[in-house]
Amino acid sequence: MTGIDVFQMTFHHRALTHVTVRSRISVVVKRQRRGNNRSLCCHTYVQGLQDSLFSSESDNSLYFTYSGQSNTLEVRDLTYQVDIASQVPWFEQLAQFKIPWRSHSSQDSCELGIRNLSFKVRSGQMLAIIGSSGCGRASLLDVITGRGHGGKMKSGQIWINGQPSTPQLVRKCVAHVRQHDQLLPNLTVRETLTFIAQMRLPRTFSQAQRDKRVEDVIAELRLRQCANTRVGNTYVRGVSGGERRRVSIGVQLLWNPGILILDEPTSGLDSFTAHNLVTTLSRLAKGNRLVLISLHQPRSDIFRLFDLVLLMTSGTPIYLGAAQHMVQYFTSIGHPCPRYSNPADYYVDLTSIDRRSKEREVATVEKAQSLAALFLEKVQGFDDFLWKAEAKELNTSTHPVSLTLTQDTDCGTAAELPGMIQQFSTLIRRQISNDFRDLPTLLIHGSEACLMSLIIGFLYYGHGAKQLSFMDTAALLFMIGALIPFNVILDVVSKCHSERSMLYYELEDGLYTAGPYFFAKILGELPEHCAYVIIYAMPIYWLTNLRPVPELFLLHFLLVWLVVFCCRTMALAASAMLPTFHMSSFFCNALYNSFYLTAGFMINLDNLWIVPAWISKVSFLRWCFSGLMQIQFNGHLYTTQVGNFTFSILGDTMVSAMDLNSHPLYAIYLIVISISYGFLFLYYLSLKLIKQKSIQDW
């Protein structure tokens, strides 16, 4: 029996009778006296192992604090109206046969999300907003962060450091950590923070200062043990969920904000990980920061970590004050918390609206309204609208700062952020690093291109000196230009929509502008694009015994490269214009099929009526087919045999018969490049003018 067994037995002594306890202790003592040194060594090893595993969590040192002026956040008589219709995406409203702009103007879709809310919190405090679903937590965070999507402030004001809140002031002082982690999965924790530091810290920071800031944040968030591990996601193995959430906090913590707001940071985490995360947030608050978090119903040990608690229901405050005084307040108004119950669970249930029946809803609404009115009556006359227990004051003492404390300049002050050139260089390095570490995807794309090339090549292989018929060669050239771009569409659309949420958040936070991201996205994908086309175009050209002239091969390869790139730009534009993967892929497939059918192979271009004729003019597949046919046949005497007769026909004549010789070859290259530029222009405009919301952000 080891010392651990003694601890486990003595831990439950209150549930045992006095006689049983004495008897068990005597047995343990006798067994330990008969023990040898091996049990003592085992106990020492286990204890040391536990200390090494949990030393990072038990370390309460502050490695990175906010050294600027003390911050205050004040909400005064806030009443906020939520437009329910605006929360429904426009495409879902269309699916329900509703006109989006008409539904927004309806008064029936509006309801008050927040009613007469006032509070004031300061640096060094952590305020937790709790309540049942629909209590107004999300609306309050939207108002404070200036992201009230579809809502409207009916009355009241938000004050930050004694100034009315403005978008510029919010961006300067407030960091917002969203509910969902949006990080590149193939970068390590240190690389993720390093790339953000390059874009988010002022120009005056040297590279050594940026590296030091990254290391300080890693130490503060207790991420040293996984600093060189990939972030990962649902499909890529990486850090744990709690560590990934800390990385999301670190992304916002890098620029040293004075106010940190987190939207349900413990969602999706187990209880142990959630407790460690809130412990970290409590430590950040003690580092002279104002931390505001929203949660549903925290467990009891998490509840004890809060400095202040705001309990809401239907947008009205039921309690606002110290977490340690919450039970005392409700006891004083006739609602004591039952013994062995979690106060957060009990009082959230007490104030929830029961909508299972009309009678229950009316009764619970009346109870909630009476509790809200009673609270407002009790806090009248208090400057900060906090309920305080008699003869007690809220403990706002700060945590003792360790000797390893980093004293840094205030990044909340106005500072010139890196320019577009540095943003571009950082973004393109980040994209290339993330893409080229995704080896499974790269291998799949390479295998796809190689397999497609070999399948088509071996279909036409083995003819030797025997020349293919004109129609067989035309079909081959059409397949070369039309089959492989179709595979590119789904790959590009899927990748863009997987990064859409991260792009939306980073653009909203002002991390960079649309221009640098646009050029980084286009140029960062060129290496993969070039490798993909080389693997596809080279084997198929020689296996099918096309004209073995180096100049013609280079012209052939360049045109295939351009048409695949044009298809890629079309997919990028569709992904930025449309909000969901299914809509983007449907649009691309419909457009691609239209280009495919009007390319001049399925039906002669002379036989098209006016609408498909106009479509064919912008069909990059039509111009690719025309160019490949001219490269192979123009200037070449083609021999064909009909029965016992052999004819020699100039290739230009046969190409002209299909109406594919209407433009010279150089003009075809310019047309395909122009179409690519058109799609790139649409892509840039979409990034600039359309909010890149994903389906989860509506």
ROLUMKE-181945 format. One record per residue (C-alpha): z, x, y. Coordinates in steps of 0.001 Angstrom, whole numbers, always signed. Each point is the difference from the previous one (the first is absolute). Layout:
<rs>
{r {Z,X,Y}}
...
</rs>
This chain:
<rs>
{r {+0,+0,+0}}
{r {-1096,+1469,+3329}}
{r {+1246,-490,+3532}}
{r {-2807,-2482,+592}}
{r {+1509,-2273,-2653}}
{r {+3342,+197,+1788}}
{r {-1687,-1083,+3234}}
{r {-1782,-2918,-1666}}
{r {+3213,-1234,-1654}}
{r {+2208,+335,+3030}}
{r {-2636,-1734,+2154}}
{r {+682,-3295,-1843}}
{r {+3817,+261,-85}}
{r {+501,-2976,+2330}}
{r {-1509,-2336,-2594}}
{r {+2396,+1211,-2693}}
{r {+3641,-739,-489}}
{r {+2569,+2617,+858}}
{r {+837,+659,-3644}}
{r {-3643,+402,-999}}
{r {-641,+2422,+2812}}
{r {+2959,+2166,-938}}
{r {-1029,+46,-3651}}
{r {-3616,+934,+804}}
{r {+1005,+2722,+2403}}
{r {+2325,+1516,-2580}}
{r {-2797,+2,-2576}}
{r {-2373,+1687,+2445}}
{r {+2599,+2625,+915}}
{r {+610,+812,-3655}}
{r {-3717,+304,-680}}
{r {-530,+2248,+2989}}
{r {+2818,+2297,-1087}}
{r {-1757,+413,-3347}}
{r {-3310,+650,+1728}}
{r {-1479,+3468,+199}}
{r {-1723,+1887,+2776}}
{r {-3379,-1450,-999}}
{r {+848,-3452,+1373}}
{r {+1137,+1564,+3277}}
{r {-3250,+1946,+264}}
{r {-1997,-3144,-793}}
{r {+1834,-1918,+2701}}
{r {-598,+2788,+2507}}
{r {-3720,+98,-868}}
{r {-434,-3771,+321}}
{r {+1891,-75,+3289}}
{r {-2095,+2847,+1345}}
{r {-3174,-1740,-1098}}
{r {+1056,-3187,+1753}}
{r {+824,+1952,+3149}}
{r {-3407,+1659,-24}}
{r {-1788,-3295,-531}}
{r {+1769,-1920,+2725}}
{r {+809,+2758,+2462}}
{r {-2861,-1049,+2282}}
{r {+1345,-3544,+221}}
{r {+3614,+1039,+532}}
{r {-957,+2461,+2736}}
{r {+896,-1697,+3276}}
{r {-1226,+2799,+2253}}
{r {-2321,-894,+2882}}
{r {-3041,+2259,+41}}
{r {-2123,-1805,+2573}}
{r {+1487,-2162,+2752}}
{r {-1322,-1703,+3088}}
{r {+1059,+2137,+2948}}
{r {-1496,-2108,+2784}}
{r {+1762,-2555,+2146}}
{r {+1950,-2797,-1633}}
{r {-2164,-3032,-747}}
{r {+772,-3685,+380}}
{r {-1878,-3010,-1282}}
{r {+776,-3321,+1613}}
{r {-1336,-3474,-769}}
{r {+710,-2640,+2648}}
{r {-307,-3738,-679}}
{r {-3021,+474,-2237}}
{r {-1932,-3065,-1137}}
{r {-3135,+759,-1976}}
{r {-2636,-2429,-1228}}
{r {-1938,+760,-3177}}
{r {-3513,-1307,-584}}
{r {-74,-748,-3717}}
{r {-3774,-419,-39}}
{r {-492,+3526,+1323}}
{r {+1871,+1356,-3017}}
{r {-2748,-1346,-2266}}
{r {-3058,+2305,-115}}
{r {-3163,-1463,+1494}}
{r {-1893,+360,-3275}}
{r {+2615,-2058,-1845}}
{r {-272,-2693,+2657}}
{r {-3757,-56,-471}}
{r {+540,-328,-3747}}
{r {+2066,-3116,+774}}
{r {-2847,-1368,+2170}}
{r {+1988,+546,+3202}}
{r {-1301,+1469,+3235}}
{r {+2330,+2925,+864}}
{r {-66,-247,+3803}}
{r {+650,-3741,-88}}
{r {+3021,+303,-2265}}
{r {+1559,+2549,+2382}}
{r {-55,-2486,+2857}}
{r {+1926,-2628,-1920}}
{r {+3607,-523,+1090}}
{r {+949,-1125,-3501}}
{r {-400,+3553,-1266}}
{r {+2572,+1428,+2439}}
{r {+3738,+260,-595}}
{r {+2866,+1951,+1517}}
{r {+646,+3172,-1962}}
{r {+2901,+1172,+2190}}
{r {+2340,-2095,+2174}}
{r {+2259,+1298,+2776}}
{r {+649,+3409,-1544}}
{r {+1883,+2660,+1962}}
{r {+1495,+3322,-1070}}
{r {+410,+3583,+1132}}
{r {+224,+3068,-2215}}
{r {+325,+3686,+838}}
{r {-714,+3392,-1498}}
{r {+2247,+956,-2899}}
{r {-43,-3536,-1451}}
{r {-1877,-1531,-2896}}
{r {-706,-3712,+389}}
{r {-959,-1934,-3140}}
{r {-1827,-3323,+388}}
{r {+644,-2144,-3058}}
{r {-796,-3556,-963}}
{r {-2039,-2115,-2365}}
{r {-3790,-209,+65}}
{r {-1294,-1527,+3214}}
{r {+3144,+818,+1976}}
{r {-1943,+1870,+2691}}
{r {+412,+3652,-1032}}
{r {-3719,+778,+4}}
{r {-544,-1818,+3303}}
{r {+2790,+1987,+1651}}
{r {-1455,+3316,-1169}}
{r {-3454,-1080,+1210}}
{r {+1358,-775,+3452}}
{r {+1966,+3246,+311}}
{r {-2876,+2192,-1177}}
{r {-2534,-1886,+2143}}
{r {-2011,-1122,-3011}}
{r {+446,-3757,+309}}
{r {-3068,-1030,-1956}}
{r {-833,-3537,+1037}}
{r {+3447,-614,+1533}}
{r {+1063,-678,+3570}}
{r {+3206,+673,+1902}}
{r {+1111,-3277,+1568}}
{r {+2923,+1562,+1865}}
{r {+2190,+3078,+83}}
{r {-613,+3729,+268}}
{r {+238,+3201,-2030}}
{r {+1579,+2954,+1798}}
{r {-185,+3608,-1195}}
{r {+2242,+2496,+1781}}
{r {+435,-2365,+2914}}
{r {-3748,-574,+466}}
{r {-2097,-3044,-947}}
{r {-1864,+675,-3209}}
{r {-3663,+970,+327}}
{r {-2472,+1273,-2628}}
{r {+178,+3460,+1564}}
{r {+3808,+29,-56}}
{r {+84,-1238,-3609}}
{r {-2429,+2685,-1102}}
{r {+2089,+2600,+1803}}
{r {+3439,-971,-1344}}
{r {-363,-2150,-3131}}
{r {-1127,+995,-3500}}
{r {-908,-2803,-2389}}
{r {+155,+550,-3779}}
{r {-1906,-2782,-1756}}
{r {+1001,-1715,-3184}}
{r {-2818,+1466,-2097}}
{r {-508,+3733,-462}}
{r {-3481,+1051,+1099}}
{r {-466,+3664,-891}}
{r {-2759,+2111,-1511}}
{r {+970,+373,-3670}}
{r {-1434,+3437,-763}}
{r {+1791,+1917,+2748}}
{r {+3433,+1497,-510}}
{r {+2994,-1112,+2037}}
{r {-100,+3155,+2128}}
{r {-3753,-261,+580}}
{r {+281,-3652,+1009}}
{r {+2606,+807,+2638}}
{r {-1851,+3132,+1120}}
{r {-3239,-1867,+692}}
{r {+1895,-2679,+1943}}
{r {+1804,+2709,+1990}}
{r {-3351,+1486,+988}}
{r {-1095,-3313,+1517}}
{r {+3265,-1482,+1261}}
{r {+1889,+2882,+1629}}
{r {-909,+1058,+3549}}
{r {-2496,+2738,+763}}
{r {+2796,+2194,+1332}}
{r {+1382,+430,-3527}}
{r {-981,+3239,-1694}}
{r {-863,+95,-3680}}
{r {+3393,+1539,-761}}
{r {+1739,-2873,+1802}}
{r {-2061,-2559,-1912}}
{r {+859,+1625,-3323}}
{r {+3664,+108,+942}}
{r {-46,-3676,+961}}
{r {-1494,-871,-3395}}
{r {+2671,+2000,-1824}}
{r {+2759,-1624,+2078}}
{r {-1243,-3480,-850}}
{r {-264,+902,-3690}}
{r {+3580,+1259,+73}}
{r {+1286,-3021,+1916}}
{r {-1605,-2454,-2440}}
{r {+1123,+2023,-3044}}
{r {-3557,+601,-1212}}
{r {+257,+3700,-768}}
{r {-27,-499,-3756}}
{r {-3366,-1826,+162}}
{r {-1586,+1639,+3053}}
{r {-2827,+1483,-2092}}
{r {-554,-3099,-2153}}
{r {-2877,-2394,+557}}
{r {+877,-3203,+1810}}
{r {-1827,-2130,-2572}}
{r {-454,-3757,-162}}
{r {-344,-2736,-2604}}
{r {-2794,+1865,-1783}}
{r {+828,+3657,+765}}
{r {+3213,+1480,-1330}}
{r {+2160,+1438,+2767}}
{r {+3430,-275,+1581}}
{r {+2332,-2914,-682}}
{r {-47,-3210,+2000}}
{r {+3069,+935,+2020}}
{r {-1385,+3433,+818}}
{r {-3329,-1529,+1015}}
{r {+1834,-2349,+2350}}
{r {+1788,+3011,+1515}}
{r {-3350,+1670,+575}}
{r {-1117,-3109,+1924}}
{r {+3153,+309,+2113}}
{r {-668,+3711,+462}}
{r {-3492,-732,+1329}}
{r {+1598,-1959,+2847}}
{r {+2978,+2331,+360}}
{r {-2186,+3044,+692}}
{r {-452,-785,+3673}}
{r {+3777,-442,+386}}
{r {+233,-3621,+1187}}
{r {+3196,-1342,+1492}}
{r {-435,-3476,-1503}}
{r {-948,-457,-3656}}
{r {-980,-3461,-1283}}
{r {-550,-649,-3707}}
{r {-1434,-3136,-1572}}
{r {+1761,-695,-3328}}
{r {+249,+3673,-1035}}
{r {+1783,-792,-3288}}
{r {-2634,-2430,-1328}}
{r {-1242,+1031,-3429}}
{r {+2780,+2561,-553}}
{r {+2735,-111,-2596}}
{r {+3601,-370,+1192}}
{r {+896,+3695,-356}}
{r {-3093,+1175,+1886}}
{r {+487,-2669,+2663}}
{r {+3591,+1122,+560}}
{r {-1063,+3625,+405}}
{r {-2730,-1025,+2437}}
{r {+2370,-2015,+2202}}
{r {+2461,+2909,-132}}
{r {-2770,+2159,+1429}}
{r {-660,-2565,+2741}}
{r {+3707,-112,+823}}
{r {-19,+3779,+307}}
{r {-3022,-194,+2330}}
{r {+1884,-2478,+2192}}
{r {+2907,+2404,+215}}
{r {-2489,+2571,+1302}}
{r {-105,-1799,+3379}}
{r {-2719,-2474,-1004}}
{r {-147,-3755,+193}}
{r {-1003,-1356,-3422}}
{r {-1007,-3627,-499}}
{r {-864,-1254,-3486}}
{r {-795,-3373,-1525}}
{r {+1084,-977,-3512}}
{r {+340,-3117,-2122}}
{r {+3401,+199,-1674}}
{r {+1393,+3541,-313}}
{r {+2492,+727,-2730}}
{r {+3618,+617,+960}}
{r {+18,+3815,+62}}
{r {-3109,-38,+2213}}
{r {+1594,-2623,+2249}}
{r {+2949,+2296,+641}}
{r {-2335,+2662,+1410}}
{r {-1115,-2191,+2904}}
{r {+1544,+376,+3434}}
{r {-1210,-3377,+1287}}
{r {-1341,-3089,-1737}}
{r {-2188,-2772,+1405}}
{r {-25,-3057,-2277}}
{r {-2783,-2437,+862}}
{r {-1271,-3329,-1231}}
{r {-2982,-1916,+1361}}
{r {-258,+2486,+2848}}
{r {+3551,-505,+1301}}
{r {+2888,+2514,-239}}
{r {+2929,-1067,-2174}}
{r {+1932,+3248,+296}}
{r {-473,+3222,+1936}}
{r {+2675,+2642,-123}}
{r {+1532,+2752,-2069}}
{r {-710,-207,-3713}}
{r {+3668,+658,-768}}
{r {+1048,-3016,+2115}}
{r {-2480,-2503,-1437}}
{r {+2371,-1401,-2615}}
{r {+2760,-259,+2593}}
{r {-2257,-1979,+2336}}
{r {-1095,-2549,-2585}}
{r {+3543,-325,-1288}}
{r {+1150,-858,+3509}}
{r {-2509,-2877,+195}}
{r {+883,-1388,-3421}}
{r {-2426,+1773,-2346}}
{r {+1909,+2742,-1843}}
{r {-1932,+2160,-2426}}
{r {+1096,-593,-3621}}
{r {+1709,+2875,-1709}}
{r {-2264,+2466,-1851}}
{r {-3072,-1386,+1826}}
{r {-2463,+1994,+2046}}
{r {+354,-1169,+3635}}
{r {-3723,+480,+649}}
{r {-974,-2191,-2961}}
{r {+2583,-2657,+722}}
{r {-687,-431,+3711}}
{r {-3782,+160,-348}}
{r {+263,-2796,-2580}}
{r {+2381,-1875,+2283}}
{r {-2480,-6,+2883}}
{r {-3225,-500,-1977}}
{r {-2059,-3148,+380}}
{r {-273,-1952,-3247}}
{r {-3417,-1657,-91}}
{r {+158,-1417,-3516}}
{r {+457,-3474,+1455}}
{r {-107,-1637,+3405}}
{r {+3715,-845,-51}}
{r {+1029,+3562,-875}}
{r {-2296,+1429,+2658}}
{r {+1495,-2216,+2703}}
{r {+3558,+836,-1085}}
{r {-569,+3778,-132}}
{r {-1853,-8,+3335}}
{r {+2908,-1820,+1662}}
{r {+2481,+2470,-1500}}
{r {-2063,+2973,+1174}}
{r {-326,-1443,+3496}}
{r {+3739,-584,+265}}
{r {+733,+3569,-1150}}
{r {-2506,+1376,+2512}}
{r {+1487,-2059,+2846}}
{r {+3510,+1128,-937}}
{r {-1035,+3652,+11}}
{r {-1698,-270,+3409}}
{r {+3155,-1595,+1353}}
{r {+2169,+2842,-1301}}
{r {-2132,+2850,+1389}}
{r {-507,-1467,+3458}}
{r {+1181,+2446,+2606}}
{r {-624,+3089,-2144}}
{r {-2527,+2392,+1497}}
{r {-1448,+1059,-3358}}
{r {+384,-3431,-1684}}
{r {+1934,+1596,-2883}}
{r {+2948,-1794,-1574}}
{r {+3038,+2256,-19}}
{r {+3177,-461,-1953}}
{r {+3198,-236,+2008}}
{r {+1761,+3276,+730}}
{r {-2898,+1867,-1624}}
{r {-3036,+1657,+1405}}
{r {-3178,+914,-1734}}
{r {+138,+3510,-1299}}
{r {-2955,+1852,+1467}}
{r {+1156,+3518,-633}}
{r {-2783,+2336,-965}}
{r {-178,+2065,-3107}}
{r {+1162,+3596,+328}}
{r {-3012,+2204,+451}}
{r {-404,+2928,-2356}}
{r {-709,+3550,+1049}}
{r {-3560,-350,-1224}}
{r {-728,-2606,+2656}}
{r {-3403,+326,+1630}}
{r {+118,-333,+3765}}
{r {-3507,-873,+1063}}
{r {-1804,-1275,+3010}}
{r {-391,-3689,+514}}
{r {-3337,-1063,-1381}}
{r {+552,-3432,+1445}}
{r {-940,+1296,+3441}}
{r {-3577,-214,+1165}}
{r {-1899,+2835,-1676}}
{r {-3670,+762,-429}}
{r {-998,-579,-3601}}
{r {-2671,+2055,-1770}}
{r {-3570,-626,+1140}}
{r {-2912,-1452,-1915}}
{r {-1144,+3375,-1351}}
{r {+3389,+736,-1574}}
{r {+248,-3565,-1296}}
{r {-3427,+359,-1603}}
{r {+761,+3371,-1600}}
{r {+3307,-1272,-1386}}
{r {-1504,-3231,-1327}}
{r {-2920,+1711,-1724}}
{r {+2301,+2565,-1640}}
{r {+2315,-2790,-1127}}
{r {-2866,-2012,-1465}}
{r {-1604,+2913,-1827}}
{r {+3381,+1068,-1417}}
{r {+731,-3515,-1239}}
{r {-3475,-656,-1426}}
{r {-493,+3259,-1855}}
{r {+3379,-242,-1713}}
{r {-996,-3296,-1551}}
{r {-1599,+1751,-2960}}
{r {-296,-3073,-2276}}
{r {-2022,-1865,+2625}}
{r {-2186,+3030,+700}}
{r {-678,+479,-3708}}
{r {-872,-3679,-423}}
{r {-2429,+106,+2939}}
{r {-1598,+3206,-1263}}
{r {-303,-1352,-3533}}
{r {-1481,-3226,+1345}}
{r {-2706,+1850,+1934}}
{r {-754,+2350,-2890}}
{r {-153,-2798,-2576}}
{r {-2290,-2132,+2159}}
{r {-2281,+2985,+560}}
{r {-156,+866,-3699}}
{r {-634,-3604,-1077}}
{r {-2970,-394,+2341}}
{r {-1188,+3551,-652}}
{r {-37,-294,-3798}}
{r {-1725,-3375,+247}}
{r {-3023,+1766,+1542}}
{r {+468,+3308,-1796}}
{r {-2311,+1288,-2763}}
{r {-3430,-827,+1416}}
{r {-868,+3669,+362}}
{r {-3466,+516,+1431}}
{r {-785,-3693,-336}}
{r {+100,-1598,+3394}}
{r {+2037,-3155,+597}}
{r {-1864,-3053,+1134}}
{r {+59,-865,+3669}}
{r {+2268,-3035,-486}}
{r {+2421,+1926,-2204}}
{r {+301,+2698,+2642}}
{r {+429,-2619,+2742}}
{r {+2762,-1681,-2025}}
{r {+1707,+3373,-500}}
{r {-54,+791,+3726}}
{r {+1302,-3453,+852}}
{r {+2915,+383,-2443}}
{r {+838,+3459,+1343}}
{r {+403,-1381,+3503}}
{r {+1531,-3390,-832}}
{r {+2414,+353,-2918}}
{r {+2478,+2671,+1023}}
{r {+749,-1313,+3540}}
{r {+1284,-3228,-1522}}
{r {+2822,+1910,-1732}}
{r {+969,+1613,+3290}}
{r {+660,-3373,+1660}}
{r {+2971,-1030,-2135}}
{r {+1541,+3478,+123}}
{r {-109,+177,+3802}}
{r {+1152,-3587,+565}}
{r {+2897,+368,-2424}}
{r {+1160,+3273,+1564}}
{r {-236,-1326,+3572}}
{r {+2069,-3084,-760}}
{r {+2631,+2057,-1815}}
{r {+463,+2003,+3244}}
{r {-380,-2969,+2357}}
{r {+3722,-727,+454}}
{r {+804,+3630,+748}}
{r {-2853,+133,+2519}}
{r {+1245,-3191,+1675}}
{r {+3568,+1291,+319}}
{r {-1017,+3441,+1271}}
{r {-2410,-1411,+2593}}
{r {+2657,-2483,+1110}}
{r {+2555,+2797,+377}}
{r {-2426,+2036,+2122}}
{r {-31,+2877,-2479}}
{r {-3710,+506,+731}}
{r {-2946,-1949,+1368}}
{r {-2996,-1510,-1747}}
{r {-2377,+2798,+1028}}
{r {+1642,+2942,-1809}}
{r {+595,-2129,-3096}}
{r {-3656,-1109,+1}}
{r {-1381,+3546,+18}}
{r {+2632,+1250,-2452}}
{r {-811,-2811,-2423}}
{r {-3749,+619,+144}}
{r {+79,+3792,-163}}
{r {+2943,+177,-2395}}
{r {-1937,-1871,-2675}}
{r {-3165,+2118,+311}}
{r {+1044,+2663,-2580}}
{r {+586,-2644,-2658}}
{r {-3203,-1778,+1047}}
{r {-2067,+3180,-293}}
{r {+1428,+879,-3416}}
{r {-635,-3554,-1199}}
{r {-3678,+41,+1043}}
{r {-585,+3488,-1427}}
{r {+1412,-998,-3394}}
{r {-2197,-3118,+17}}
{r {-3291,+1149,+1533}}
{r {-585,+3440,-1509}}
{r {+1,-759,-3766}}
{r {-2017,-3176,+342}}
{r {-2798,+1714,+1940}}
{r {-697,+2632,-2624}}
{r {+662,-2166,-3062}}
{r {-2593,-2557,+1091}}
{r {-2611,+2694,+644}}
{r {-697,-944,+3596}}
{r {-2251,+2343,+1982}}
{r {+1602,+3478,-436}}
{r {-536,+1204,+3548}}
{r {+3088,+1356,+1850}}
{r {-1034,-1504,+3339}}
{r {-500,-3430,-1542}}
{r {+3333,+249,-1830}}
{r {+1830,+793,+3250}}
{r {-1667,-2949,+1753}}
{r {+869,-2233,-2970}}
{r {+3627,+1173,-42}}
{r {+418,-409,+3766}}
{r {-1256,-3587,-100}}
{r {+2321,-910,-2897}}
{r {+2877,+1648,+1915}}
{r {-783,-2076,+3079}}
{r {-269,-3318,-1816}}
{r {+3311,+515,-1827}}
{r {+1611,+964,+3318}}
{r {-1484,-3102,+1641}}
{r {+1475,-2156,-2757}}
{r {+3362,+1698,+542}}
{r {-90,-767,+3738}}
{r {-846,-3635,-762}}
{r {+3078,-251,-2224}}
{r {+2178,+1628,+2688}}
{r {-1196,-2469,+2639}}
{r {+590,-2995,-2279}}
{r {+3493,+1253,-922}}
{r {+982,+310,+3654}}
{r {-1512,-3334,+1051}}
{r {+1427,-2193,-2752}}
{r {+3717,-275,-848}}
{r {+3,-140,-3812}}
{r {-1521,+1988,-2832}}
{r {-1703,-3042,-1491}}
{r {-1645,-1010,+3271}}
{r {-1234,+3536,+662}}
{r {-1368,+488,-3505}}
{r {-1680,-3421,+77}}
{r {-1629,+756,+3350}}
{r {-1218,+3419,-1170}}
{r {-1340,-1363,-3274}}
{r {-1839,-2842,+1745}}
{r {-1524,+2374,+2554}}
{r {-855,+2582,-2632}}
{r {-1736,-2563,-2230}}
{r {-2018,-1197,+2992}}
{r {-1109,+3567,+659}}
{r {-676,+511,-3717}}
{r {-2294,-3026,-342}}
{r {-1967,+779,+3173}}
{r {-496,+3709,-749}}
{r {-3641,-453,-1046}}
{r {+288,+397,-3753}}
{r {+937,-3514,-1109}}
{r {-2632,-1561,+2245}}
{r {-2681,+1586,+2126}}
{r {+998,+314,+3635}}
{r {-3202,-1780,+1071}}
{r {+1079,-3104,-1919}}
{r {+3393,-431,+1687}}
{r {+453,-2911,+2370}}
{r {+1529,+496,+3412}}
{r {+3770,+69,-801}}
{r {-83,+2487,-2928}}
{r {-2642,+1960,+1913}}
{r {+2472,+545,+2832}}
{r {+2731,+876,-2500}}
{r {-2282,+2611,-1562}}
{r {-371,+1719,+3370}}
{r {+3728,+933,-46}}
{r {+173,+536,-3760}}
{r {+832,+3639,-594}}
{r {-1043,-511,-3633}}
{r {-3520,-966,+1162}}
{r {-312,+3144,+2106}}
{r {+1447,+2150,-2767}}
{r {-2495,-1423,-2497}}
{r {-2868,+525,+2446}}
{r {+1045,+3595,+633}}
{r {+416,+893,-3674}}
{r {-3405,-1510,-802}}
{r {-1679,+1985,+2770}}
{r {+1680,+3221,-1112}}
{r {-1242,-405,-3570}}
{r {-3467,-1483,+540}}
{r {-1369,+834,+3466}}
{r {-2485,+2862,-82}}
{r {-36,-26,-3783}}
{r {-2996,-1010,-2109}}
{r {+1276,-2420,-2593}}
{r {-1871,-407,-3306}}
{r {+131,-3258,-1901}}
{r {-1760,-1210,-3110}}
{r {-1309,-3480,-718}}
{r {-1368,-266,-3519}}
{r {-2491,+2837,-494}}
{r {-462,+517,+3731}}
{r {+1987,+2473,+2088}}
{r {+341,-465,+3739}}
{r {+1340,+2343,+2647}}
{r {+1629,-1823,+2901}}
{r {+1578,+1475,+3089}}
{r {+3767,-712,+14}}
{r {-119,-1119,+3638}}
{r {-2230,-2916,-998}}
{r {+2429,-1317,-2601}}
{r {+2981,+344,+2334}}
{r {-1915,-1823,+2743}}
{r {-807,-2811,-2445}}
{r {+3747,-687,-217}}
{r {+277,+125,+3816}}
{r {+2295,+3039,-251}}
{r {-2166,+2301,+2080}}
{r {+331,-1803,+3324}}
{r {+2218,+2708,+1527}}
{r {-213,+3778,-281}}
{r {+2622,+1844,-1989}}
{r {+1809,+1466,+3018}}
{r {+312,-3511,+1491}}
{r {+1624,-1226,-3224}}
{r {+2690,+2657,+289}}
{r {+632,-965,+3618}}
{r {+196,-3714,-905}}
{r {+2564,+596,-2759}}
{r {+2033,+2185,+2372}}
{r {-191,-2733,+2659}}
{r {+1248,-2644,-2444}}
{r {+2896,+2316,-904}}
{r {+835,+429,+3668}}
{r {-78,-3769,+421}}
{r {+2557,-493,-2757}}
{r {+2110,+2842,+1418}}
{r {-51,-1690,+3411}}
{r {+1177,-3264,-1588}}
{r {+2727,+1922,-1818}}
{r {+1227,+1606,+3217}}
{r {-40,-3299,+1902}}
{r {+1952,-1665,-2809}}
{r {+2648,+2730,+93}}
{r {+170,-276,+3774}}
{r {+10,-3780,+440}}
{r {+1254,-1547,-3266}}
{r {+3618,+430,-1083}}
{r {-81,+1587,-3420}}
{r {+2517,-2386,-1518}}
{r {+276,-175,-3744}}
{r {+739,-3259,-1787}}
{r {+3749,+828,-154}}
{r {+195,+449,+3800}}
{r {-1055,-3560,+884}}
</rs>
